[in-house]
């Protein structure tokens, strides 16, 4: 399963990188910055982080760790959603940590990449994958989902702050 390990290692590099840059951006913002929206059709960084955390909960924790699904997707997009800066930072860190931990588990069990964890579950909602998807397809979808929203977070942070300071180590 050499190719599986290469794919998993690439995913780990991608998620660790996204985690690093997103946390650095959030760390430079005020609580007011986190709830700012550029227009009435946009989400705040707080909304985006709540959504990221919800996605990880419903797609990783519920399926692979048998944690009951308590996600309230509608709340993730409520206007004026408020969390402290510490909560936003910790929710972001936690979401990435859960994904990275599961990818580390897959490195030890690469045969799971082709398993279909949703096959005997109720139909998926709000998902870019269907019940016949494999773990590999789910993780690829998570890369897309996370990158899309972390890009929005970093862009919004740049709009609010102008120039951000990056630690490249």
C-alpha positions in Angstrom: 0.0 0.0 0.0 2.8 2.4 -0.8 0.6 4.7 -2.8 -1.9 4.8 0.0 0.9 6.0 2.4 1.9 8.7 -0.1 -1.6 9.9 -0.5 -2.1 10.0 3.3 1.2 11.8 3.8 0.2 14.4 1.2 -3.1 14.9 3.0 -1.4 15.3 6.3 1.0 17.9 4.9 -2.0 19.8 3.4 -4.1 19.8 6.6 -1.1 20.7 8.8 -0.4 23.6 6.5 -4.0 24.8 6.4 -4.1 24.5 10.2 -1.0 26.6 10.7 -2.0 29.5 8.4 -5.6 29.6 9.6 -4.6 29.7 13.3 -2.0 32.4 12.6 -4.6 34.5 10.8 -7.2 34.1 13.6 -4.5 34.9 16.2 -4.1 38.4 14.7 -7.7 39.3 14.8 -9.9 40.9 17.5 -13.2 39.5 18.6 -14.9 42.3 16.6 -12.9 41.2 13.5 -14.2 37.7 13.9 -17.8 38.7 13.6 -17.4 41.2 10.8 -19.1 40.5 7.5 -18.2 42.2 4.2 -21.8 42.3 3.1 -25.2 40.9 4.0 -24.7 37.7 1.9 -21.4 36.8 3.5 -20.4 34.8 6.5 -18.2 36.0 9.4 -15.1 34.2 10.3 -17.0 33.0 13.4 -19.6 31.5 11.1 -17.0 29.8 8.9 -15.2 28.3 11.9 -18.5 27.0 13.4 -19.3 25.5 10.0 -15.8 23.9 9.7 -16.2 22.4 13.2 -19.7 21.2 12.4 -18.5 19.5 9.2 -15.7 17.7 11.1 -18.2 16.6 13.7 -20.7 15.2 11.3 -18.2 13.7 8.8 -15.4 12.4 11.1 -16.5 12.2 14.8 -20.0 10.8 14.2 -18.9 8.2 11.7 -15.5 7.1 12.9 -15.7 7.7 16.6 -19.4 7.0 17.2 -19.9 10.4 18.8 -23.7 11.3 18.7 -24.5 13.8 16.0 -25.4 17.1 17.8 -24.7 19.4 14.9 -27.0 22.3 14.3 -26.0 23.4 10.8 -28.5 26.3 10.7 -26.9 27.8 13.8 -23.5 27.8 12.1 -24.8 30.4 9.7 -26.8 32.6 12.1 -26.2 36.3 11.6 -24.4 37.7 14.6 -23.1 34.4 15.8 -20.8 35.1 18.8 -17.9 33.2 20.2 -14.9 34.5 22.0 -11.6 34.7 20.1 -10.3 31.9 22.3 -13.3 29.7 21.4 -12.9 30.4 17.7 -9.2 29.6 17.9 -9.8 26.4 19.9 -12.7 25.3 17.6 -10.4 25.7 14.6 -7.5 23.9 16.3 -9.8 21.1 17.4 -11.3 20.6 13.9 -7.9 20.2 12.4 -6.6 18.0 15.2 -9.5 15.6 14.7 -8.8 15.3 11.0 -5.0 14.9 11.5 -5.5 12.3 14.2 -7.8 10.3 11.9 -5.3 10.6 9.0 -2.6 9.3 11.3 -4.9 6.3 12.2 -5.4 5.7 8.4 -1.6 5.6 7.9 -1.6 2.6 10.3 -4.6 1.1 8.5 -4.4 2.1 4.8 -6.8 -0.6 3.8 -9.6 1.5 5.4 -9.3 4.0 2.5 -11.5 2.0 0.3 -14.1 1.1 3.0 -17.6 2.7 2.8 -18.4 3.9 6.3 -21.8 5.5 5.3 -23.2 2.5 3.4 -25.6 1.3 6.2 -26.5 4.8 7.6 -29.3 7.1 6.8 -28.9 9.2 3.6 -26.4 12.0 4.0 -27.6 15.6 3.9 -25.7 18.8 3.2 -22.8 16.7 1.8 -20.8 16.6 -1.3 -20.5 12.8 -1.0 -23.2 10.1 -1.0 -23.6 7.0 1.1 -21.6 4.9 -1.2 -18.5 7.0 -0.9 -15.2 5.6 0.3 -13.1 7.0 3.1 -10.6 8.2 0.5 -13.3 10.2 -1.3 -14.5 11.6 2.0 -11.0 12.8 2.9 -10.6 14.3 -0.5 -13.9 16.1 0.0 -12.7 17.3 3.4 -9.6 18.8 1.8 -11.8 20.7 -0.6 -14.2 21.8 2.1 -11.5 22.9 4.5 -9.4 24.7 1.9 -12.4 26.6 0.6 -13.4 27.9 4.0 -9.9 28.5 5.3 -9.2 30.5 2.2 -12.3 32.6 3.0 -11.1 33.1 6.6 -7.6 34.2 5.5 -9.0 36.5 2.9 -11.5 38.1 5.4 -8.6 38.5 7.8 -6.5 40.3 5.2 -9.4 42.6 4.3 -9.8 43.5 8.0 -6.1 43.8 8.9 -4.5 44.7 5.7 -1.2 42.9 6.0 -0.9 39.8 8.2 2.3 38.8 9.8 3.3 35.2 9.0 5.6 32.9 10.9 7.1 30.5 8.3 8.8 28.2 10.8 
